[in-house]
Amino acid sequence: MHRKRAGQNDRASVFEHLKKHQHPDADQGKPWYIEIPVVIVLTLLVVGLVQTFIGRLYVIPSESMEPTLHGCADCTGDRIFVNKLIYDFTAPKPGDVVVFRGPASWNEHFVSRRSSNPVIKAVQDAGSYAGLVAPDENNLVKRIVAVGGQTISCQEGDPGIMVDGTQIDSSYILTPPSRPESIDYGSRACGGNYFGPIKVPAGNVYVLGDNRTNSADSRYHLGDRYQGSVPLKDVIGKVQAIVLPLNRIGPVDNPDILHPPEDGN
């Protein structure tokens, strides 16, 4: 009995000796009130880098891209993933759905949602880099229908919107139109009023909403310096998927609208 207790005491003394001589940081982590903020800051930094250089989530705020993308002024619309890198390797093409910064003439009715309080505004600006707050800029989403050098128009008698004299595929648009009463001197085939012909400037794209009669797109800015087109430098990226709500998750179709597949193929 005494021998067992002696053995136990020997082991205890060994453990105590090891404990005294181990590296001082071996069993001591950072306090929680340091670790947690560090993890949060690193996470926000990674998210910010991803959203700045790779891709970002946006919320659809209006009905201008129905039925492809859902949204409305008083509801939470689709959340979409926008690939910011893709146009570093490929050129935008007709049929692509893109997010872009509104050129000057598109921003007449844009109202900043930033606080007038400089401290709160600084927090909001910081949150936008981490993707927690929307950027303080007029970001829009539309579909490219023509690129630089192409001529777009829709005149009386045309079967639809024409690019370089060929009717584009418009099978993805909202039908019937949501606001047929908005067509003053146009046609349903044109999805609104007649316009063009307009030659898209080099380095620009011409964009329309899929909800043709309810979209303030390139047709509504014909008098500006770009004839309503959008410079490529203002294109943020290509919409590739809907990520929320769950029942809407899936890729966003970007058809080749200038060369639609033949019926039955």
N, C-alpha and C positions, 0 to 999 in steps of 0.2 A: 504494500500500500504506500509506504513511504517512498519506494523506488519510483512508482508511477507519478507521484506528486513531484518528485525531483525532475523527472523527465519533462513533465509539463512546464515546470519552472524554467528548464533549460531552453525549451522551444520558445517560450515567451520572451526570454532574454535575447535570443537570436533575432526574433521579429523586431524587438525594440531597437536592437543594434542596427539592423538593416534600415529601419524607418529613420533613424537619426542620420545615417550616412547616405541616404538616397538623394538624388538631385532635387533641389528645392522645388522645381517646377514639375516634377514627375507626376504628382497626383493633384496638382492644383491647376484648374482651368481658369479662364477669365471669368470674372463675376458676370451674372446674368444681365445686369444692367449695362454691361459693356458689350457682351456678345450679341444680344438681341439687336441693339441699334446698328452694330457693324453688319450683321446679316441683312437687315432691312436696307441699309445704304447700298451694299454691294448688289442686292437684288434689283433695286431701283436703277442702279447704274447699268446693269446688264440689260434690263428692259428698255432703258432709254437708248442705249446703243443700238439695240435691235430695231426699235421703232424709228430711229433716226436714219439708219443706213440700210436696213434690210426690208422691213415690212411693218405695216401699222394697221390697227383696227380703226374703222370709221363707222359712224352711225348714219343711216339714211334718214334725212329729216323731212322729206317731201314725197309726193306721189309722182314726180316727174319721170321716174324710171320704171313705173309699173308696166307690165307684170313681172319684169325681170327682178327688180328689187322693190321690196315693200317699205313704205314709210308714210308718215303723215305729220302734220304740224303739232298735233296734240297727243301723240302716242310714241312709243319706243319702236323705232323701225328696225330693219335688219342691221346686224353688225357684220361688216364685210372686212376681209383681209386684203390689203393692197400691197402688191409686190413692188418695192421701190427699185430693185436691182435689175429687173428684166430688160428695161430699155437701155441699160448700159451695154447690152449684148445683142439686142434685136431692135429693129425699128418698129414704132407703132404702126398698126395697119387698120384699114377699115374693118369694123366689126368688133374691135377691142372696146371693152368698157373701162373707162379710166377715171381717176380722181385727179383734179387739177386745181391750181390756184386761179381765182378769177382775175383776168386782166382788168385794167382800170375801168373800162366801161361797164364791166359786170358788177362792180362794187358800189354802185350808187346807193343801193338800199341796204348795204351791209352795215350792221351795228355790232360793235365790239361788245362781248359779254364780260370783259375784264372789269374788276372792281375799280372804283376811283380811289380807293384806299391803297397807297403805294406798297404797304406791307402785304396786304392780301393779294394785290396784283403780282407781287414778286413770288408769293407762294403758288399762285395760279400758273405763272409762267414756268416755274420749276416743275410743277405737276404736269405741264404739257409735254416736257421733254421725257417724262417717264410714262407718258401715255395715260395718265390719270385724268387729265383735263384736255378738252379740245384745243387745238392750236388757235391762236388769235388771228385768224385769217379766213377769207371767204373761200372755203374748199367746196367744190362741186363735183358731181358725178354724172357723166353722160357717156354716150357711145360714139366712137369715131366713125364717121361715114365717108370722109374723104381726107386725103393727105396733101401735102404741098405739091403743087403742079397739076393737080386734078381740078376739073371744072364740075361744079355741082349746081343743080337747078331743079325746079319743078314748076312747070308752066301749064296753062290751060291746055287740056288734051293729053297731057302726059299720063301714062299708066301708073306712075309713082315717082319717087325721087330718083333723079337721073345723075349719074356720075360718068363724065366723059361720054355722054350719049347713051349709056346703058342703064336700065332700071336696076336698082339695088334690091337685094332680098330684104323684105320688111316683114317676114313671117313672125318675128318675135315681138312686134309692137302690140300695144293694148288695143284690142278690137272687141266691141265697137268703141269709138273714141269717147273719152270721159267728158269732153266739153265740145260737142259738135257745134254749139251755138257760137263758139269763138272763131269760127271760120267765116270771115267777112267777104273776102274776094279770092277764095281758094277752092280746095276740094278735099274730100276725104282721102283721095289717092295721094295727095300731097301732105296729108296730115296737118293741114292748116292753110295759111295764105300762100299764094304763089310767090316765088322768089327766084333770084338768079337770072342769067347764069353768073356764077362767081368763080373765078380762078383762085384756088387756095394758095396763099403766099408760100414760098419755099420755107421750110422749117416750122410750118404751122400745121394744125389739124382742124377740121371742121366737125363739130359735135352736135348731136341731137339727142333728145330724151326719147326713150321708148314709148312714153305716154305723149305722143306727138302733139295733141291738142292742148296739153296742160304742162308744157315745158318751156321755160324761158331760156332757150338754148342759142346756138349761133345765129339762128334766123332773126332773133330779137336784138341783135347788136350789129346789124349790117352797116350802120353809119360810122362805126369806129375805124381806127387806123388799120385794123386787120380784117375788115369786112366780116366781123363776127367770129373769125377763126381764133384759135388759141395757140400761142407760141409753145414749141416743145419744151422750152425752159420752164414753163409753168406746169407741165404735166408731172404729177407726183409719182404716179405708178399705175399699174394695171390691176383691176379688180379680178381676183382669182377665185374667191370662195365666199359663201355666206357661212358664218360661224355661229350665229345666234339669230333667232331662237332655235331650239333643238329640232323642231319639226321643219325647219327651213335649211338645215345644214346641207351643204353640197357645193359643187363647183359652179361658177357663173359662166354661161355659154358665151363664147366669143366667135361667132360664125364668120366665115369668109363671105361677107355680104356682096362682094363684087363677082364672085364665082359660086353661086349657090348650087347645091347638088340637084341633079335632074330628078323629077318626080319618079318615085319608085326605086331610087338608088340610095 
